[in-house]
Structures are given as structure tokens and as C-alpha cells.
Amino acid sequence: MPVIEAKSVTKRYGDITALDSLTLRVERGESFGFLGPNGAGKSTTINIFLDLVRRSSGSLSILGYDPEENPLEVRKRVGALPEAGGLYPRDTPRDHLQFAVRMNGADDDIDELLDRVGIADAADRPIGGFSKGMRQRLRLATALVGQPELLILDEPLGGLDPAGARVFRKTIREERARGATVFFSSHIMDQVELICDRVGIMHGGRLLLTDDVHEFRRRMDTVPQMKLSVEDPPKGLAEQVSDSDRVAQATVDDGMLHLTCRSPADKSAVVRQLDESGVAIADLHSRGPSLEQAFLRTAEAER
């Protein structure tokens, strides 16, 4: 049974169709990246999955339940990071997570949750003084409460600096190792490639395609070069990377790792391997098409 199964899900606001006949399956254990520019319908989709917005038509199953008919069953099993909101400025992270643990009937260790997302030192500070990135880390910790079967995250990378993005990637890998399924929206293709198995491309309220993340890169990208900004690159990094069958050439210059891969499709696999091995990637610059260009190419191909 798929964890998420949507069939012809549509949402209309009067004469405006925000989501047009979405049909999608996400299998257990997958990490699925839901990509698209602003206004593509990503947040509408997630809000329907979480029963924050009611669909106009179509059928939907989340972990075997229709969220409109069995919202409590869905909420017990899903960890959610909505696009915004849900944080009270006068609360501390400890207050916020204690409330979330109590409401979920869970027994999570608050300090452990805060440590996982890297804000343990701010556990007792008012949230009102937090940066956007710190708020996003706290929202991620909230989504982890109760060890949910499914994580649904709306633009979780928004506002995160490179260190925050690394924490997010590490957390997602840990959750997948635990057996959780992950569904998250983003408009940052380079970050999605590091942690996703498959991607879905949204544009104008329509799901244009779903694809294996490496296959999508292969079809959209014809340039095998990229640059990675690496914090404190370990000695011999270029030689280590050059040993890979996927890499034709690698050099390190002033904290920047320059790579030429055997093919464009190899880029995401090489970067993911580096990230998972503990190399501190601060930023990634691919010389292929931007995600927006990829969206437009996909939209043109689907017409």
C-alpha cells in the first residue's frame, strides 16, 4: 500500500484552479521531492494532505486513511512542517516542544530533539528573538515528535543557512534509516538531489512528471561540471574524489572543489556521496540549467 495516493485531486477557488487533477503515489520508505516555482500548487497540495484545506474533487489516501474522513488517524501518524506559523514569540523552544509532546501523547526527550536540530543552546530563549533559520529548525524538531511514519514538510529549507541545510539533510537521512517516509516541497534542486529518490515537478497547478532524481538531472542537464564550496576541506579531498568512477577530474582551490563528472547524471550521485561521508558542503554551484529553466523545459515538453 502506498503511503500517499492521490487520484485526480483538484482544488478550485471560484474560477481559479489552484490544483488540477493531481495523481501521485509515494511508496513507503521513499524520500520524495516536490519541486516547482512559487505559485505552482505545492503548498495547496500539502495543505490538502494535512486536511488544512479541503479538496474540491478527487480521492486521497494518507497511510491508508482519507484525511477528510479520518483526520485524527492521519495526524497521529504524520509529522508536519507547514509553510509558516505555529510558533508563539513568548514561548521558548522547550515550552513549544513540551506542548507538542503532550498533544501527541509522546515521550520524546526535549533536549535530544533540540540537539538534533542544533538549537539546544537556545532551549530557554524566547522564540520571538529567533532568526528565520532558527525558527525553521524548531519547526523541524516539532515535526519529529512521536517518531511519525510520514514527514510532510513544506519548504523546509527556506531560511536555512548552509549549516542549517546540513542539519536538515542529516536529520532526513536519520529518519529514513528509522523507516520513515519523507515528502517535502522545495524550489532548490541542488539540495533536493542530495536526499531524494524521486522528484515530482509542479507548474501552474499541474503535476508535469515524476522521475528518479538522477534520471531527471540526466535529461535536463548537459553540463558535467560543478563547483562545491567546502568548509575546511580534508587533506587529499581531490585525490579521494578522483578515485570515483563517476569523476573525470577534481581539483581543490581556496576551499572550492571543482569537479568534472563523467556525465551530467553522475553529479548528484557524487555530491550525495560526499555529503553522506561527512564532507561539509556549504554551497553547490552546478553549471547546468537552473531549476527554473528545467521547469520551463518540462512544461514545454508536456504541451
C-alpha positions, 0 to 999 in steps of 0.5 A: 500500500502506498503511503500517499495516493492521490487520484485526480485531486483538484482544488478550485477557488471560484474560477481559479484552479489552484490544483488540477487533477493531481495523481501521485503515489509515494511508496513507503520508505521513499524520500520524495521531492516536490519541486516547482516555482512559487505559485505552482500548487505545492503548498495547496497540495500539502495543505490538502494532505494535512486536511488544512484545506479541503479538496474540491474533487478527487480521492486521497489516501494518507497511510491508508486513511482519507484525511477528510474522513479520518483526520485524527488517524492521519495526524497521529501518524504524520509529522508536519512542517507547514509553510509558516506559523505555529510558533508563539514569540513568548514561548521558548523552544522547550515550552513549544516542544513540551506542548507538542509532546503532550498533544501527541501523547509522546515521550520524546526527550526535549533536549535530544530533539533540540540537539538534533536540530542544533538549537539546544543552546537556545532551549530557554530563549524566547522564540520571538528573538529567533532568526528565520533559520532558527525558527525553521529548525524548531519547526523541524524538531516539532515535526519529529515528535512521536517518531511519525511514519510520514514527514510532510514538510513544506519548504523546509529549507527556506531560511536555512543557512548552509549549516542549517541545510546540513542539519536538515539533510542529516536529520532526513537521512536519520529518519529514513534509516528509522523507516520513515517516509519523507515528502517535502516541497522545495524550489532548490534542486541542488539540495533536493538531489542530495536526499531524494529518490524521486522528484515530482515537478509542479507548474501552474497547478499541474503535476508535469512528471515524476522521475528518479532524481538522477534520471531527471538531472540526466535529461535536463542537464548537459553540463558535467561540471560543478563547483562545491564550496567546502568548509575546511576541506580534508587533506587529499579531498581531490585525490579521494574524489578522483578515485570515483568512477563517476569523476573525470577530474577534481581539483581543490582551490581556496576551499572550492572543489571543482569537479568534472563528472563523467556525465551530467547524471553522475553529479548528484550521485557524487555530491550525495556521496560526499555529503553522506561521508561527512564532507561539509558542503556549504554551497553547490554551484552546478553549471547546468540549467537552473531549476527554473529553466528545467521547469520551463523545459518540462512544461514545454515538453508536456504541451 
